[in-house]
């Protein structure tokens, strides 16, 4: 199957695109986008991969579902389009960066600036029906994105995986901890953050310390 994704990822994932489950998934997604409003826009479904090519990926952040409100989702987990109000989890991410990195709260919630530095912002499910959270779960996306994580684990070395919340933490069993760095914390959602499970994790400075130790350029969070 011909999938419009960055060539570096296409070379790594060609086997997945030719699996029966992916054909079924593609048929489902095409039907959904043709019959109802879905997010993100079709051209942004694989945006995370287009902004962070396979050999350039240094940090991986795993989300669950795209935002399901109008004009929010842009294909990168936790990210919204320029000019869109910041959702609660993103607000808490930026607040943690404020204290951890001692830098001002940003105006834009568009995280393309991270992705272009090699931060793969990967949702486990890449599409969603408008106003229906989780509506495209268990249709095949999770099989695909688990394969992405496994491919990064097996073919790359020294990547930094930021696993926030119970859902993301369960992905740790797909990652070779002997080859990669895994940082875990609570989710940035208000429910988790207000219970003291998010703030103070210092994941952003810790990730940069690891990159610097490896002689790599730190991320401008």
Secondary structure as GFF3:
##gff-version 3
##sequence-region A 1 221
A	DSSP	alpha_helix	7	17	.	.	.	ID=ss1
A	DSSP	alpha_helix	20	35	.	.	.	ID=ss2
A	DSSP	beta_strand	38	39	.	.	.	ID=ss3
A	DSSP	three_ten_helix	42	44	.	.	.	ID=ss4
A	DSSP	alpha_helix	47	51	.	.	.	ID=ss5
A	DSSP	three_ten_helix	54	56	.	.	.	ID=ss6
A	DSSP	beta_strand	59	63	.	.	.	ID=ss7
A	DSSP	alpha_helix	88	101	.	.	.	ID=ss8
A	DSSP	alpha_helix	112	115	.	.	.	ID=ss9
A	DSSP	beta_strand	119	123	.	.	.	ID=ss10
A	DSSP	beta_strand	128	129	.	.	.	ID=ss11
A	DSSP	alpha_helix	141	155	.	.	.	ID=ss12
A	DSSP	beta_strand	160	164	.	.	.	ID=ss13
A	DSSP	alpha_helix	165	169	.	.	.	ID=ss14
A	DSSP	three_ten_helix	170	174	.	.	.	ID=ss15
A	DSSP	beta_strand	181	185	.	.	.	ID=ss16
A	DSSP	alpha_helix	190	193	.	.	.	ID=ss17
A	DSSP	alpha_helix	203	213	.	.	.	ID=ss18
###
